[in-house]
Amino acid sequence: MKRLNLIQSLFIFGLLSGIVTFCLPDKWDKTFPKSEKVEHKKVSFTNRYGIKLSADLYLPKEMGTNKLPALVLSGPFGAVKEQVSGLYAQTMAERGFITLAFDPSYTGESGGEPRNMASPEINTEDFSAAIDYLGLLPTVDRNRIGIIGICGFAGMGLNAAAVDKRIKAIVTTSMYDMSRVMAKGLNDSLTKEGRSSLLESLSEQRFVDAKNGKPTPGPRNLPETLEGNTNPITEEFFQYYRTSRGFHKNSPNSNGAWTTTTPLSFMNMPLLTYIKEISPRPILFIAGESAHSRYFSEDAFKQASEPKELLIIPNANHVDLYDKKDKIPFDTITSFFQKHLK
């Protein structure tokens, strides 16, 4: 049971080889109010592995005739496009950008089997597939595309930017490096012995999954209630994902669990290995002053080469930057992209 509890703690922290657009039903199903300043469309496209991704495309109503800069958004880890990334996408569309918030492979309305699995490689590819899609839109200037990675998808976004030179500017908010936290635990607290024990457990789990012919779901990403909980980080996530503030039925964090063996590939594939190669393209790291995850942004900032910026938001925790528009620095984010997506 101890091993499963450790796995659970890791989970919490957290059609034509090309691009074909599919128009999906436009019913409003988000956790935030709809803006009258933008147009919204549900679309889908296929990544390099043949997985169909579902996304929300946001367009400024006052577009004019010139091609516009565009942004790809995803995160947090275990969230869906109807939650945080959609709020960011809609807000940035109000400010003149064409934006695309997508569900990662194996989650939400996107394809891929088994469900509720994550992969450092495939989820990195998801960002590039979204750029493929945007770059073929006649309204997008494909030389002016940036990304916003939120929480666990900040690490995936940085990994994508290291190899995908089409990404011209990067913003991360409330960053989590999922490979680091799964390999080393929160605050790098996982000992060498603990890591070995966890890997032994996960390796043996593969026999169980192979015998059953399907992966075993791990413990719920978040508990049904906070009764008996003494972990303030769990409570922070609970107040967003498990309440009316941010609950969405499609979200693994709101309503499900990752597969038990999900950590395996993250544990020996460090996402930020080539972060220096993003330069000379700029990165803006944003973190809350009191966020338990703040050290991920600060350490990534130290690793990255210039040009780079680090913005610490006073009186903000990790989850505040999910949906509290009075604390999310949208003016700064807008100025950053206006400067670097010229």
C-alpha positions as CSV (number, residue, x, y, z in Angstrom):
1,M,0.0,0.0,0.0
2,K,2.9,2.4,0.7
3,R,4.0,2.1,-2.9
4,L,0.5,3.0,-4.2
5,N,0.4,6.0,-1.9
6,L,3.7,7.2,-3.3
7,I,2.4,6.8,-6.8
8,Q,-0.7,8.7,-5.9
9,S,1.4,11.6,-4.5
10,L,3.2,11.8,-7.8
11,F,0.0,11.9,-9.8
12,I,-1.4,14.7,-7.8
13,F,1.5,17.0,-8.6
14,G,0.3,17.4,-10.9
15,L,-6.4,11.4,-41.5
16,L,-4.0,12.5,-43.8
17,S,-0.5,12.4,-42.4
18,G,-1.2,16.0,-42.3
19,I,-3.8,18.2,-40.8
20,V,-7.5,17.9,-41.4
21,T,-9.9,20.1,-39.6
22,F,-13.0,18.6,-38.2
23,C,-15.8,20.9,-37.0
24,L,-17.4,19.5,-33.8
25,P,-20.5,20.7,-31.9
26,D,-20.0,24.2,-30.6
27,K,-22.0,23.8,-27.3
28,W,-20.4,25.8,-24.5
29,D,-19.1,23.3,-21.9
30,K,-16.3,25.3,-20.2
31,T,-15.7,26.1,-16.5
32,F,-15.5,29.8,-17.3
33,P,-18.0,32.3,-18.9
34,K,-18.1,32.7,-22.6
35,S,-16.7,35.9,-24.0
36,E,-18.7,37.9,-26.5
37,K,-15.4,39.4,-27.9
38,V,-14.3,36.1,-29.5
39,E,-15.6,33.4,-31.8
40,H,-15.2,29.8,-30.6
41,K,-15.0,26.6,-32.7
42,K,-14.4,23.0,-31.7
43,V,-11.8,21.4,-34.1
44,S,-9.6,18.4,-34.3
45,F,-6.4,17.3,-36.0
46,T,-4.1,14.4,-36.1
47,N,-0.6,14.2,-34.5
48,R,2.4,12.4,-35.9
49,Y,1.4,9.1,-34.2
50,G,-2.0,9.1,-35.8
51,I,-3.9,10.2,-32.6
52,K,-6.7,12.6,-33.3
53,L,-6.6,15.5,-30.9
54,S,-9.6,17.6,-30.0
55,A,-9.1,21.4,-29.5
56,D,-10.9,24.7,-29.0
57,L,-10.0,27.4,-31.5
58,Y,-10.6,31.0,-30.4
59,L,-10.7,33.8,-32.9
60,P,-10.9,37.6,-32.2
61,K,-14.2,38.9,-33.6
62,E,-12.4,42.0,-34.9
63,M,-9.8,40.2,-37.0
64,G,-9.3,42.6,-40.0
65,T,-7.7,41.3,-43.1
66,N,-4.1,40.7,-42.0
67,K,-2.7,37.4,-40.8
68,L,-2.5,37.3,-37.0
69,P,-0.1,35.8,-34.5
70,A,-1.2,32.6,-32.9
71,L,-0.7,30.7,-29.6
72,V,-1.0,27.0,-28.7
73,L,-2.0,26.3,-25.1
74,S,-2.2,23.2,-22.9
75,G,-2.2,22.2,-19.2
76,P,-2.3,21.7,-16.4
77,F,-1.3,18.0,-16.1
78,G,-4.5,16.1,-15.8
79,A,-6.7,19.0,-16.9
80,V,-8.7,19.5,-20.1
81,K,-9.2,22.3,-22.5
82,E,-12.5,23.3,-20.9
83,Q,-10.5,24.3,-17.8
84,V,-7.4,26.4,-17.4
85,S,-5.9,26.4,-20.9
86,G,-9.3,27.4,-22.4
87,L,-9.6,30.4,-20.0
88,Y,-6.1,31.5,-21.1
89,A,-6.9,30.9,-24.7
90,Q,-10.1,32.9,-24.7
91,T,-8.5,35.8,-22.8
92,M,-5.6,36.0,-25.2
93,A,-8.0,35.8,-28.2
94,E,-9.7,38.9,-26.7
95,R,-6.3,40.5,-27.0
96,G,-5.8,39.9,-30.7
97,F,-4.3,36.4,-30.9
98,I,-5.7,33.3,-32.6
99,T,-5.5,30.7,-29.9
100,L,-5.8,26.9,-29.8
101,A,-6.3,25.0,-26.5
102,F,-6.0,21.2,-26.9
103,D,-6.7,18.1,-25.0
104,P,-3.5,16.0,-24.8
105,S,-3.5,12.5,-26.3
106,Y,-5.3,9.9,-24.2
107,T,-7.3,12.4,-22.3
108,G,-10.5,14.5,-22.6
109,E,-12.1,14.5,-26.0
110,S,-8.8,13.5,-27.8
111,G,-8.2,10.0,-29.0
112,G,-5.7,7.4,-28.0
113,E,-5.9,4.2,-26.0
114,P,-5.6,3.4,-23.2
115,R,-7.4,6.3,-21.6
116,N,-5.8,8.6,-19.0
117,M,-2.2,7.8,-19.8
118,A,0.5,10.4,-20.2
119,S,3.8,10.2,-22.2
120,P,6.7,12.7,-22.2
121,E,7.3,12.0,-25.9
122,I,3.7,11.9,-27.2
123,N,2.6,14.9,-25.1
124,T,5.5,16.9,-26.4
125,E,4.5,15.9,-30.0
126,D,1.0,17.2,-29.2
127,F,2.3,20.7,-29.1
128,S,4.0,20.4,-32.5
129,A,0.9,18.8,-34.0
130,A,-1.1,21.8,-32.8
131,I,1.4,24.1,-34.5
132,D,1.0,22.1,-37.7
133,Y,-2.7,22.8,-37.5
134,L,-2.4,26.5,-36.8
135,G,0.2,27.0,-39.5
136,L,-2.1,25.8,-42.2
137,L,-4.9,28.2,-41.3
138,P,-5.1,31.1,-43.8
139,T,-5.7,33.6,-41.0
140,V,-2.5,32.7,-39.1
141,D,1.0,34.1,-39.7
142,R,3.0,30.8,-39.3
143,N,6.1,32.8,-38.5
144,R,4.5,34.3,-35.4
145,I,3.4,31.3,-33.3
146,G,4.1,31.0,-29.6
147,I,3.0,28.6,-26.8
148,I,1.7,28.8,-23.3
149,G,2.4,25.8,-21.2
150,I,0.6,25.6,-17.8
151,C,1.7,23.5,-14.8
152,G,2.8,20.0,-16.0
153,F,2.5,21.0,-19.7
154,A,5.0,23.8,-19.2
155,G,7.7,21.2,-19.2
156,M,6.3,19.5,-22.2
157,G,6.0,22.8,-24.0
158,L,9.6,23.7,-23.3
159,N,10.7,20.2,-24.5
160,A,8.7,20.9,-27.7
161,A,10.3,24.3,-28.2
162,A,13.8,22.8,-27.9
163,V,13.3,20.8,-31.1
164,D,10.5,22.7,-32.9
165,K,12.0,25.9,-34.3
166,R,8.6,27.1,-35.4
167,I,7.9,28.0,-31.8
168,K,9.0,31.6,-31.6
169,A,8.3,32.5,-28.0
170,I,7.3,30.6,-24.8
171,V,5.4,31.4,-21.6
172,T,5.1,29.0,-18.7
173,T,2.8,29.5,-15.7
174,S,2.9,27.5,-12.4
175,M,5.4,25.2,-14.0
176,Y,5.8,21.6,-13.1
177,D,8.6,19.5,-14.6
178,M,6.7,16.2,-14.6
179,S,9.8,14.1,-15.4
180,R,11.7,15.6,-12.4
181,V,8.8,15.2,-9.9
182,M,8.1,11.6,-11.0
183,A,11.8,10.7,-10.9
184,K,12.7,12.5,-7.7
185,G,9.5,13.4,-5.9
186,L,8.3,16.8,-4.8
187,N,11.2,18.9,-3.7
188,D,13.5,16.1,-4.8
189,S,12.5,14.1,-1.7
190,L,12.5,10.7,-3.3
191,T,15.6,8.8,-2.1
192,K,17.6,6.4,-4.2
193,E,16.1,3.5,-2.3
194,G,12.6,4.9,-2.7
195,R,13.1,5.3,-6.5
196,S,14.4,1.8,-6.8
197,S,11.4,0.4,-4.8
198,L,8.9,2.4,-6.9
199,L,10.5,1.2,-10.2
200,E,10.4,-2.4,-8.9
201,S,6.7,-2.0,-8.1
202,L,5.9,-0.4,-11.4
203,S,7.9,-3.1,-13.3
204,E,6.0,-5.9,-11.6
205,Q,2.7,-4.1,-12.4
206,R,3.4,-4.6,-16.0
207,F,3.0,-8.4,-15.5
208,V,-0.4,-7.7,-14.0
209,D,-1.4,-5.5,-16.9
210,A,-0.2,-7.9,-19.4
211,K,-2.1,-10.8,-17.8
212,N,-5.3,-8.7,-17.7
213,G,-4.8,-7.4,-21.2
214,K,-5.3,-3.8,-20.1
215,P,-3.6,-1.2,-17.9
216,T,-4.7,-0.9,-14.3
217,P,-5.9,2.5,-13.1
218,G,-4.0,4.0,-10.2
219,P,-5.5,5.6,-7.2
220,R,-7.8,8.6,-7.9
221,N,-5.8,11.7,-8.8
222,L,-7.7,13.5,-6.1
223,P,-9.9,12.1,-3.3
224,E,-13.7,12.2,-3.3
225,T,-13.6,14.4,-0.1
226,L,-11.1,16.2,2.1
227,E,-12.2,14.2,5.1
228,G,-9.1,13.2,7.0
229,N,-6.7,15.0,4.6
230,T,-3.8,16.8,6.2
231,N,-1.9,17.8,3.0
232,P,-2.3,21.5,2.1
233,I,-1.3,20.8,-1.5
234,T,-4.0,18.2,-1.9
235,E,-6.5,20.7,-0.5
236,E,-5.3,23.4,-2.9
237,F,-5.8,21.2,-6.0
238,F,-9.1,19.9,-4.5
239,Q,-10.5,23.4,-4.2
240,Y,-10.1,23.8,-8.0
241,Y,-10.7,20.4,-9.6
242,R,-13.3,18.9,-7.2
243,T,-15.5,21.9,-6.7
244,S,-17.7,24.0,-8.9
245,R,-14.8,26.4,-9.4
246,G,-13.1,24.1,-11.9
247,F,-14.7,20.6,-12.0
248,H,-15.1,19.1,-15.4
249,K,-16.3,15.6,-16.1
250,N,-13.6,15.0,-18.7
251,S,-10.7,16.0,-16.5
252,P,-8.6,13.1,-15.0
253,N,-7.9,15.4,-12.0
254,S,-11.6,16.1,-11.5
255,N,-13.0,12.7,-12.2
256,G,-10.4,10.0,-12.6
257,A,-7.0,8.4,-12.3
258,W,-3.9,7.9,-14.4
259,T,-2.9,4.4,-15.3
260,T,-0.6,2.9,-12.6
261,T,2.4,2.6,-14.9
262,T,2.2,6.2,-16.2
263,P,5.3,7.3,-14.3
264,L,7.6,4.8,-16.0
265,S,8.6,6.8,-19.1
266,F,8.8,10.1,-17.3
267,M,11.3,8.6,-14.7
268,N,14.2,8.3,-17.2
269,M,13.3,10.9,-19.9
270,P,14.2,14.3,-18.5
271,L,12.1,16.9,-20.3
272,L,14.5,19.9,-19.8
273,T,17.7,18.3,-21.1
274,Y,17.9,20.6,-24.1
275,I,16.3,23.7,-22.6
276,K,19.4,25.8,-23.5
277,E,18.8,25.1,-27.2
278,I,15.6,27.2,-27.1
279,S,17.7,30.3,-27.2
280,P,17.7,32.8,-28.9
281,R,13.9,32.4,-28.7
282,P,12.6,34.1,-25.5
283,I,11.0,32.4,-22.5
284,L,8.9,34.0,-19.8
285,F,8.5,31.9,-16.6
286,I,5.7,32.9,-14.3
287,A,5.1,31.5,-10.8
288,G,3.2,32.4,-7.6
289,E,5.2,33.8,-4.7
290,S,3.8,31.2,-2.3
291,A,3.5,28.3,-4.9
292,H,4.8,25.0,-3.7
293,S,6.0,24.5,-7.3
294,R,7.9,27.8,-7.5
295,Y,11.3,26.1,-7.5
296,F,10.5,24.4,-10.9
297,S,10.3,27.8,-12.6
298,E,13.3,29.2,-10.8
299,D,15.5,26.2,-11.6
300,A,14.3,26.1,-15.2
301,F,15.1,29.8,-15.5
302,K,18.6,29.2,-14.2
303,Q,19.1,26.4,-16.8
304,A,17.7,28.3,-19.8
305,S,19.9,30.6,-21.9
306,E,19.1,34.2,-22.6
307,P,16.7,35.8,-23.5
308,K,14.7,34.8,-20.5
309,E,12.5,36.4,-17.8
310,L,11.2,35.2,-14.4
311,L,8.1,36.8,-13.0
312,I,7.0,36.0,-9.4
313,I,3.4,37.0,-8.7
314,P,3.0,38.4,-5.1
315,N,0.4,36.7,-2.8
316,A,-0.3,33.9,-5.3
317,N,-0.1,30.2,-4.9
318,H,0.2,27.5,-7.6
319,V,-3.5,27.2,-8.3
320,D,-4.2,30.9,-8.1
321,L,-2.7,31.2,-11.6
322,Y,-5.2,28.7,-13.0
323,D,-8.2,30.9,-13.0
324,K,-7.9,34.0,-10.8
325,K,-7.8,36.7,-13.5
326,D,-6.8,39.4,-11.0
327,K,-3.6,37.5,-10.3
328,I,-2.8,36.1,-13.7
329,P,-0.5,38.7,-15.4
330,F,-2.3,38.8,-18.7
331,D,-1.1,42.3,-19.5
332,T,2.5,41.1,-19.1
333,I,1.9,38.0,-21.2
334,T,0.3,40.1,-23.9
335,S,3.2,42.5,-24.0
336,F,5.7,39.6,-24.1
337,F,4.1,38.1,-27.2
338,Q,3.4,41.4,-28.9
339,K,7.1,42.1,-28.6
340,H,8.4,38.7,-29.6
341,L,5.8,37.7,-32.2
342,K,6.4,40.7,-34.5
